[in-house]
Amino acid sequence: MSETVKRGLLEATEPVRMYSSSALHAARYRRYVGAQANLLQAADELQNEPDLPALAVVDEGRRVRGILRRDRLFALLGKPFGREVLGRSKVAELIEEVPSFDAHADLFEVAERMLPEQSRLGGPEAQGGGEREGRRTGEPAFCTLVGEDGRFLALLSTQDLANYLSRMTQDDIELAGRLQERLLAAQGGSEGGPGARASTSAWSVEAWSRPAKGVGGDFYYSRRLEDGRLFLALCDVSGKGVAASLIVSMVWGMLRMYDFRKGLRELVLALNESIVATFHMEKYLTGVFLIYDPATRALLCADMGHSHCLVLRDSRPRALKGPKGNLPIGVEAELDPVIYPYRLRPGDAVFLYSDGIVEQEGPALAEFGELRLVGLVASAMAGGRALHEILPQALDAHRGGTPQQDDMSFLLLSTP
């Protein structure tokens, strides 16, 4: 139960205990007035509450009768003889009926009822600009929130509901971005820094990733296996944002726990089964999965619809792909991946990248392009420079003031 705070004719409820998903979290207004109160007195007291757009109207048992809108009340007050008319009127005469919900109802259930779809998705009606349930254009909608005993607890506006959901989404995006940074840091980079390098006498690996919108669907992964081989992967999840980051986290976890003695084919099948079961073919990923054996220079490759993979031999690029292409992971429930074997030569390098790099446009709408990218890779290797330092500089110089259009990632395996 809540206590009541009295301030003249207008009264306010004290905050009560809220569950984590309660609609009460989004409600800012707790002031109410009795239905039999005098309208002029209510208007005079409301003058001292400039940030209050409406009041809940209640009966003697504090059961909700409706709401009293500030703008409509003051519009009447401004008319000729307005004060005289309001002085003879009761609040009940200006009541507007609105929906009422249990105060502990799930926030998203209330949003489904109160907000148009475009508002829930961040569209223009999130600002209360749409026509709904007979309201005048520009007026926000309201609903009342009541306790288990039916007594008024709070007044919730569509404006506040949309803003609260927007903040929740932004908080989720920021958290997902921090988690992705930590995943990349676990691959050898530093937290907050997207580049990573690792090397032995038999190979060196360099990788880099930069999302377009704080959190993205690109990621790379490398792991030394117990038998001396090296596993590498670069993936590009469809879409961006929190949904894409969920797939990134799920795949990253599966790669970390997978028993690679089962082989690449079983890995791809396991990933496909998990993504299809979780996202029902609404999300998918393209990716390249490699196992390199430095003792024999044998390379196993599963290119799952990605295609952006090259072998650089004598600084010249060669496509790393077999005669038959594989579908992306998550597109179909039944997958029959083909794993292709290759043999690297001394000095060869394997370069994997996402299309966000080559498709990045500059002010003149010219794309960065694969030719320029391969030239940078060859130059970095020849000069012993870090590609994850010079490539971002080149990309930023190319795009100028043009926003980054897609997530960007690369993974480079070099052999002596």
C-alpha positions in Angstrom: 0.0 0.0 0.0 1.1 3.6 -0.5 0.7 6.6 1.7 -0.8 9.8 0.5 1.0 13.2 0.4 -1.4 16.1 0.7 -0.7 19.5 -1.0 -3.9 21.4 -0.7 -6.6 20.1 -3.1 -4.1 18.1 -5.2 -2.6 15.0 -3.5 0.2 12.6 -4.4 0.9 8.9 -3.7 4.3 7.8 -2.4 6.4 5.4 -4.5 5.7 1.7 -3.7 7.8 -1.4 -4.2 8.3 -2.2 -7.9 9.1 -5.4 -9.7 11.9 -5.4 -12.2 9.6 -5.4 -15.2 6.8 -3.3 -13.7 5.2 -0.5 -15.8 5.6 1.7 -12.7 9.3 2.2 -13.6 8.3 4.4 -16.5 5.6 6.4 -14.7 6.5 9.9 -13.5 3.2 11.4 -12.4 1.6 10.5 -9.0 -0.7 13.5 -8.4 -4.5 13.1 -8.3 -7.6 15.1 -7.4 -11.1 14.1 -6.2 -13.9 14.0 -8.8 -16.0 16.3 -6.6 -13.3 18.9 -6.2 -13.9 22.4 -7.5 -12.4 22.9 -11.0 -11.3 26.5 -10.4 -9.5 25.5 -7.2 -7.9 22.6 -9.1 -6.8 25.0 -11.8 -5.3 27.5 -9.4 -3.2 24.7 -7.7 -2.2 23.3 -11.0 -0.7 26.7 -11.9 2.1 25.9 -9.4 2.8 22.5 -11.1 4.2 23.7 -14.5 5.6 20.2 -15.4 2.4 18.3 -14.7 0.5 17.6 -17.9 -2.5 15.8 -16.3 -4.0 14.7 -13.0 -5.7 11.4 -12.2 -9.3 11.9 -11.1 -10.4 9.6 -8.3 -13.5 8.9 -6.2 -13.7 8.9 -2.4 -12.1 5.5 -2.2 -9.2 6.6 -4.6 -10.6 4.5 -7.4 -9.8 6.0 -10.8 -12.5 7.8 -12.6 -10.3 9.2 -15.4 -7.9 12.0 -15.9 -8.0 15.8 -16.0 -5.8 17.3 -18.8 -3.9 20.5 -18.0 -4.3 22.0 -21.5 -8.0 21.5 -21.7 -8.6 22.9 -18.2 -6.5 26.0 -18.9 -8.2 26.4 -22.3 -11.5 26.8 -20.5 -10.0 29.0 -17.9 -8.9 31.4 -20.7 -12.3 31.8 -22.2 -14.6 34.8 -21.3 -16.1 34.3 -17.9 -13.9 31.2 -17.5 -13.2 31.6 -13.9 -16.8 32.1 -13.1 -17.8 29.0 -15.0 -15.1 26.8 -13.5 -15.9 28.2 -10.0 -19.4 26.6 -10.3 -18.1 23.3 -11.8 -16.7 20.0 -10.5 -13.7 18.1 -11.7 -16.0 15.3 -12.6 -17.5 17.4 -15.4 -14.2 17.5 -17.3 -13.1 13.9 -16.9 -11.5 12.0 -19.8 -11.6 8.2 -19.6 -8.3 6.4 -20.2 -7.1 2.8 -20.0 -6.1 1.4 -16.6 -3.6 -1.3 -15.8 -2.3 -3.2 -12.8 0.7 -1.2 -11.6 2.8 -4.3 -11.6 1.8 -5.3 -15.2 4.8 -6.1 -17.4 6.1 -2.9 -19.0 6.2 -4.4 -22.5 2.6 -5.7 -22.3 1.5 -2.1 -21.4 3.6 -0.8 -24.4 1.8 -3.3 -26.7 -1.5 -1.7 -25.7 -0.5 1.9 -25.5 2.1 2.5 -28.2 1.7 2.3 -32.0 4.2 -0.2 -33.4 6.4 2.6 -34.9 6.7 4.2 -31.5 8.0 0.9 -29.9 10.5 0.8 -32.7 11.6 4.4 -32.2 9.5 5.9 -35.0 8.1 9.5 -35.1 5.0 8.6 -33.1 7.2 7.9 -30.1 7.0 11.6 -29.5 3.2 11.5 -29.2 2.6 13.0 -32.6 0.0 10.5 -33.8 -3.8 10.3 -33.8 -5.0 7.5 -31.4 -8.2 6.7 -29.7 -9.9 10.0 -30.7 -7.1 12.2 -29.3 -6.2 15.5 -31.0 -3.0 15.5 -33.0 0.0 16.2 -30.8 -1.7 15.1 -27.5 0.1 12.3 -25.6 -2.1 9.4 -24.4 -2.2 8.4 -20.8 -3.1 5.4 -18.7 -3.5 5.0 -15.0 -1.7 2.4 -12.9 -3.5 0.9 -9.9 -2.7 -1.3 -7.0 -4.2 -4.7 -6.2 -7.0 -3.0 -4.3 -7.8 -0.9 -7.3 -6.6 2.4 -5.8 -4.7 4.9 -7.9 -0.8 4.7 -7.8 0.5 6.5 -10.9 -0.2 8.1 -14.2 1.8 7.0 -17.2 2.1 8.9 -20.5 3.0 7.4 -23.9 5.8 10.0 -24.1 7.4 8.7 -20.9 6.7 5.1 -21.9 8.4 5.5 -25.2 11.4 7.4 -23.7 11.8 4.7 -21.0 11.9 1.9 -23.6 14.3 4.0 -25.7 16.7 4.3 -22.7 16.4 0.6 -22.1 17.4 -0.1 -25.7 20.3 2.3 -25.5 21.5 0.7 -22.3 21.3 -2.7 -23.8 23.3 -1.6 -26.9 26.0 -0.1 -24.7 26.2 -3.2 -22.6 26.4 -5.4 -25.7 29.2 -3.2 -27.0 31.2 -3.6 -23.8 30.7 -7.4 -23.9 31.9 -7.5 -27.5 35.0 -5.5 -26.5 35.8 -8.0 -23.8 35.3 -10.9 -26.3 37.8 -9.3 -28.6 40.1 -8.5 -25.7 40.1 -12.3 -24.9 41.5 -12.9 -28.3 44.7 -11.0 -27.6 43.7 -7.4 -27.9 43.2 -4.9 -25.2 39.8 -4.0 -23.8 38.6 -1.0 -25.8 41.1 -1.7 -28.5 39.8 -3.7 -31.5 43.2 -5.0 -32.8 45.0 -8.2 -31.8 48.3 -9.9 -32.8 49.8 -13.2 -31.9 52.7 -15.2 -33.4 55.0 -18.2 -33.1 57.9 -19.3 -35.1 55.5 -21.2 -37.5 52.8 -18.5 -38.0 51.5 -15.1 -37.1 47.9 -13.9 -36.8 46.6 -10.4 -36.8 43.0 -9.4 -36.5 40.8 -6.2 -36.2 37.2 -5.4 -35.9 35.1 -2.1 -35.7 31.3 -2.1 -35.5 29.3 0.6 -37.4 26.9 1.3 -34.5 28.4 0.6 -31.2 27.6 -3.1 -31.4 27.8 -5.2 -34.5 27.6 -8.6 -36.1 31.2 -9.0 -37.2 33.7 -11.0 -35.1 36.9 -13.0 -35.3 38.1 -15.9 -33.3 41.5 -17.7 -33.0 42.5 -20.7 -30.9 45.6 -22.8 -30.6 44.6 -26.5 -30.5 46.2 -29.1 -28.2 47.7 -31.0 -31.2 49.6 -27.9 -32.4 47.1 -26.9 -35.0 45.5 -23.4 -35.2 41.8 -22.7 -35.6 40.7 -19.3 -37.1 37.3 -17.9 -37.9 35.8 -14.7 -39.2 32.0 -14.3 -39.2 29.5 -11.7 -40.3 26.0 -11.9 -38.7 23.0 -10.6 -40.6 21.8 -7.2 -39.3 23.3 -5.2 -36.5 22.5 -4.2 -32.9 21.5 -6.3 -29.9 20.1 -9.2 -31.9 23.3 -9.6 -33.9 25.3 -9.4 -30.7 23.3 -12.3 -29.2 24.4 -14.5 -32.1 28.0 -13.3 -31.7 28.0 -14.2 -28.0 26.4 -17.6 -28.6 28.8 -18.6 -31.4 31.8 -17.3 -29.5 30.8 -19.5 -26.5 30.3 -22.5 -28.7 33.7 -22.0 -30.4 35.4 -21.7 -27.0 33.8 -25.0 -25.7 34.0 -27.1 -28.9 36.1 -30.2 -29.1 37.9 -29.7 -32.4 38.9 -33.4 -32.6 35.4 -33.8 -34.0 36.4 -31.7 -37.1 35.2 -28.6 -38.9 32.1 -30.3 -40.5 30.6 -31.2 -37.1 31.4 -27.7 -35.8 29.5 -26.1 -38.7 26.5 -28.5 -38.2 26.4 -27.7 -34.5 26.4 -24.0 -35.1 23.7 -24.3 -37.7 21.5 -26.4 -35.4 21.8 -23.9 -32.6 21.1 -20.8 -34.6 18.2 -22.3 -36.5 16.7 -23.6 -33.2 17.1 -20.2 -31.5 16.3 -17.8 -34.3 14.1 -19.9 -36.6 15.9 -18.9 -39.7 15.2 -15.2 -39.1 19.0 -14.6 -38.5 22.0 -16.1 -40.1 25.7 -15.6 -40.4 28.3 -16.0 -43.2 31.7 -17.1 -42.1 35.0 -18.7 -42.9 36.3 -21.4 -40.5 39.9 -22.6 -40.9 42.2 -25.2 -39.3 45.9 -24.8 -40.1 48.5 -27.4 -39.4 51.9 -25.6 -39.4 53.8 -29.0 -39.4 52.4 -29.9 -42.8 51.1 -26.5 -44.0 47.8 -28.2 -44.6 44.8 -25.9 -44.4 41.1 -27.0 -44.0 38.5 -24.4 -45.0 34.8 -24.1 -44.5 33.6 -21.1 -46.4 29.9 -20.7 -45.3 28.6 -18.2 -47.8 31.2 -15.6 -46.9 33.5 -15.6 -50.0 35.8 -12.8 -48.8 38.9 -14.9 -48.3 42.1 -14.7 -50.2 45.5 -16.4 -50.3 48.3 -13.9 -50.9 51.2 -15.6 -52.7 54.1 -13.4 -53.9 51.8 -10.4 -53.0 49.2 -11.6 -55.5 45.7 -12.5 -54.3 44.1 -15.8 -55.1 40.5 -16.7 -54.2 40.4 -19.3 -51.4 37.3 -21.3 -52.4 36.3 -24.6 -53.8 34.2 -25.5 -56.8 31.0 -25.7 -54.7 29.8 -23.0 -52.4 28.2 -23.5 -49.0 25.1 -21.9 -47.7 25.3 -19.4 -44.8 24.8 -20.8 -41.3 21.2 -20.5 -40.1 19.5 -20.3 -43.5 18.2 -23.8 -43.6 17.6 -26.5 -41.0 19.4 -29.2 -43.1 23.0 -28.2 -44.0 25.6 -30.2 -46.0 28.8 -28.3 -45.6 31.8 -29.1 -47.9 35.2 -28.7 -46.3 38.0 -28.0 -48.7 41.7 -28.9 -48.2 44.6 -26.6 -49.3 48.3 -26.6 -49.0 50.1 -23.4 -48.2 53.6 -22.6 -49.5 56.3 -20.8 -47.5 55.5 -17.1 -47.3 51.8 -17.5 -48.1 49.3 -15.5 -46.2 45.6 -16.1 -45.8 43.4 -13.0 -45.6 39.8 -12.9 -44.5 37.7 -9.8 -44.3 34.1 -8.6 -44.2 32.4 -6.7 -46.9 32.0 -3.5 -44.8 35.7 -2.7 -45.6 35.6 -2.9 -49.4 32.1 -1.4 -49.7 32.8 1.7 -47.5 32.1 4.8 -49.6 33.8 8.1 -49.6 32.5 11.6 -50.3 32.5 10.9 -54.0 30.6 7.6 -53.5 33.6 5.6 -54.6 34.0 2.4 -52.7 37.3 1.5 -50.9 37.5 -1.6 -53.0 39.4 -4.9 -52.9 42.3 -3.7 -55.0 43.2 -1.0 -52.5 42.7 -3.3 -49.6 45.0 -6.0 -51.0 47.6 -3.4 -51.8 47.5 -2.2 -48.2 47.9 -5.8 -46.9 50.9 -6.5 -49.2 52.5 -3.2 -48.2 52.0 -3.9 -44.5 53.5 -7.4 -44.8 56.5 -6.2 -46.8 57.2 -3.4 -44.4 56.6 -5.3 -41.2 53.9 -2.9 -40.2 50.7 -3.6 -38.2 47.8 -3.9 -40.6 45.3 -3.1 -37.8 46.9 0.3 -37.4 47.3 1.4 -41.0 44.0 0.0 -42.4 41.7 2.0 -40.1 43.7 5.2 -40.9 43.3 4.5 -44.7 39.6 3.8 -44.3 39.0 6.9 -42.3 41.0 9.0 -44.8 38.9 7.5 -47.6 35.5 8.0 -46.1 36.2 11.6 -44.9 32.9 12.8 -43.4 30.9 9.8 -44.7 29.6 7.7 -41.8 30.8 4.1 -41.5 28.1 2.1 -43.3 28.8 -1.4 -42.0 30.8 -3.4 -39.5 34.4 -4.0 -40.5 36.7 -6.9 -39.7 39.7 -8.7 -41.0 41.9 -11.7 -40.0 45.4 -12.3 -41.4 47.3 -15.5 -41.1 51.0 -15.2 -42.2 53.4 -18.1 -42.6 57.3 -17.9 -42.8 
